[in-house]
Amino acid sequence: MEIFSRGAVLRWMESSKITAVAWCYNNLIIGNDAGELYAFQAAAVESPVESQIYKFSKVSNRRIARICPLEPKEWILVLNADGDLYVLDAFFKGHATMLCKRVTAVGRRLAEVSYDAAAKNGPLNALVNLNQFCIGTDNRLYLYSAEDQVEQQRAITVDGVVHSVSWFKGVIVVGTKEAYYLLDAEGTVCHELCSNLQMDEKDVGAPALTTACVDGDVMVVCQNIGIFYSTETLNLSKKNTIQWRNRLEALGCAPPYVIGITVDRLVEVYGVRDQLLYQTIDQTNATIVHYMPDRSCVLTATPNVVTVMKPKSYHQCLTDCIERKDIRQAMHLADVYFAADDPMRPVETKVAHTVAGWVRFADVNFPLAFQHFTLGDVDIVHLISFWNHYAELKVPDSYVRNQQVPAILRKFIPKASGISQYVVKRFNELKDVLPENTTVAKLLEMANVSFAAFLLKHFNPKTFLNRSGEPLDDFNQALVATVEKTNLLLLAECDDPKCSIIINRPREETFLDPDACGRHLLQMNKSEVFAKLLIKQERYREAMDIMAKYIRDEVGEVATEDVTLEIKSVCCELASCLNMLIENSHNEYTDSNTNVKPEEEIRDILNTYLPVLLSSYPNAALDVLTKNHAMIPFSTDQIVSMIDAYAQKVGSRIAGGYCTSNIAMRIKYLEDLVITKKHGTVHENTLLAKHYINELILHGKTKSAKDGVTAIKKTLLELLESNNNFDMVELEPLLAKLNFVETKVLVHSMFNRHEDALRTLFDWEESGDRTKRCEAYCMCFGDVAAVYSAVEKETPFKRYFSNFDYWMRRANEWPLTGHHIYNINTSDTSIDRLLLRLLNIIVEHSQRDEGCITVVRDLLAKYIPLCTHSSVLNASSIVELIPDTWNFALFADVFTQLQLKALHEQRTMAMKRGLTRSLHSQTAKNLYKLTCVPPITIDASSTCSICQEPIKLGMSIAIPPPSQSDATQQQGGKQPMLMHEQCAKNVHDK
């Protein structure tokens, strides 16, 4: 990368040889080997001078070794080969004055331009000269001020001969043959930075070199390695070191670059901030160098020619990178030219990204282009002009496009034209370098998708509104509206669901015109998006008309099973709109200013749009019919009739497709209403149960529909057990036709015919589990304590078949657990009465099965905890239960346990009665002691215990309440204290 350009500014034709060079006050000054100075006037440092026109001054008889201008003061310092330092007027007025002898180094004091965070223009990476300088000699460093006159400020002792010096800000870095030192301007601090001992033969004779750099750093060269030190921390900087290729003979800074000249006269240019090599320049014949950090350039000279090396500006380098398509380097340039806290760095970084984005845009690499635009500051007015077929924006003549981009970089911004024409043009120009499968359609789609995502993220109305607290002018409002409209249409064209983000923006944050967008959306066949936009504007009837037409056009009059997700989405949107209108109907909402009552309007709307949903996507229709069932002005029978009329023909829920869609849709509607939404009344509950029963009657024996029949049967049982809101008079004969044991048991339980239910269960199958099934039934329907049932809401009481496995596990438990939850009472569903009925049924079957005797004994042994004194299941009832033909010895253990339990209960009750009587007696005694007070006698000898005056008849008296001890003493006959009522009040007030 070529950073510096070279140009000859003077060709010296005299016999003397150039030995020093400098530039100040628009004069190029050279010194020769005869001790003479010549000044040539020049408009700029890179401008060639006229060698015949000059000023002359004789300074010394010895060769001029160095010229150091003291600009902005009108002096220059001249050092000859003997180390004599002279001060001379910059315009050669008067004679030179010797300042010091045996000078080995001279350095100006430099500083960085300061700026605040709010500055609009940062520094140009140039260091500024202050009116101070220092000179080094053997073991001494002298500091001078150059204000009104050159005056010495102080002298600082240094260990060794000063070979180089850099005075940067308030820190002085001195290089000697042995080491580098860091001093402060007061001479109070002296800190050795590093040793400069030459360890390698190739480093022998290498001079000590230092220079000030940007970012408050200075560089020293040690063993041919450039090391950065911070003047802020007085320690190593965070920057990396620089390994110079060969031994350095000169070192200086042309911000933001550090420049070293090697022994083989090669100029190496490194970036200070990234420590990367940017350029190598061959200066074989140049023996003289003069660094100008305040102007970021370098003067070099041979004995006969003076050359200037001047770097390109940041924007020139950026232009070069863009022309080479080196986008990576273009992005990196801002890090090279601007400090981290420079306010211009983010500004210029955005400019770089903007220009890079336009370059990628021209390469039809749209995703990468908009990534750069995201990080840049692209002119949205110019960018949106490529999509002006969506919305034409009238740009005022005073508007300057791409004002953020410098003029030198605007050539990379393509002229605005229609995006389709632009893509076609660039495709024809670049088709040889584009991938083989690239087409114009793909590129155009990529451009639209990228631009839509870019607008959605970075150019929403809130962004414009937050830029300033003032209201937007007409042009900015039109711009926001154009951006919104273009964004919405692009997202809709790309079928991107994020278009709902634009549609659902609050009204105060949008400038979108629905009608203007609608025309484009209808042309694009995106009527469903237009409908959503109208819904947001509360134009519901228009929106629903558009959605209904879209559904009819896409689905057709005869619906098929294949309904796309897009159509389903539109159907759901239409259903949502209907739900909202139904919910708002009680607020007397109407879509137009008519005299139609809300109920009539809702009826008309549902009659218009429900058939569309039923014939295309019934699930959406069911959502409308069930969500607001109480508000719909239709009865359930009317809704069922509507389903029969419009439901599409789809496969049945039971394998085999045995039923048409109207039956399936009826069931689905009633299921959503009754089971899912819990909105069913007795009529709806009964109707759903009837449909289940009819399905089971018609297809219960169909082998191909076995799985479906099992599912319906299970659902019917759960439905019947979930609540009691059924017309059982109507359902009972239908359930009887099923001839299912489960339904028989369920009907018996619902009519409280529990003995019949138990008998049916016991006779169901001749298996070992039939007793456990009956036990489970007794535990399910047994009365439980009210408190327990309220706490254990999830316990499945009264729901036998719905939780059959749970109750079977409970029945198989041994010994019996949780019996305390059951409430023993006189009702028919008390668990002891249910168990007694079960025992009677088993005893009846014992005539055919002798194993029933063992079953009865085991049941009695298990349920002994329930045989309390108030239970019907006690020793007497058991004796009556057992037939005379049974062997009583088999029940000996049972009766023993019953006797022990009865004895335990009697003793427990006796102890409770005794404790109760004792507690009652103790309470009565304490109450008597507290309330029993003897009579109070007042006679002529009675006196007030406060004032000692007699208490006469008729006076109001006060008696303080007795304490426990006083009450005990009063029972012994002691007279209580008496006092006048007024005396008692006085005592109380005190």
Helices and strands as residue ranges (DSSP letters): E 4-11, E 18-24, E 27-32, E 36-41, E 55-58, E 64-69, E 75-80, E 85-89, E 97-100, E 105-112, E 127-136, E 138-146, E 150-161, E 164-168, E 171-175, E 179-184, E 190-195, G 201-203, E 210-212, E 217-222, E 225-230, E 235-236, E 242-243, E 248-254, E 257-262, E 266-271, E 277-282, E 288-292, E 297-301, E 305-311, H 314-323, H 327-337, H 344-362, H 366-375, H 380-384, G 385-387, G 407-412, H 419-430, H 440-458, H 461-467, H 474-493, H 499-503, G 507-509, H 514-523, H 527-536, H 540-555, H 565-584, G 585-587, H 598-616, H 618-627, G 629-631, H 636-646, H 661-671, I 672-676, H 682-699, G 703-705, H 706-722, H 728-738, H 741-750, H 754-762, H 770-781, H 786-791, H 804-811, G 819-821, H 831-845, H 851-862, G 864-866, H 875-881, G 888-891, H 892-931, E 957-958, H 964-971, E 979-980, H 981-989
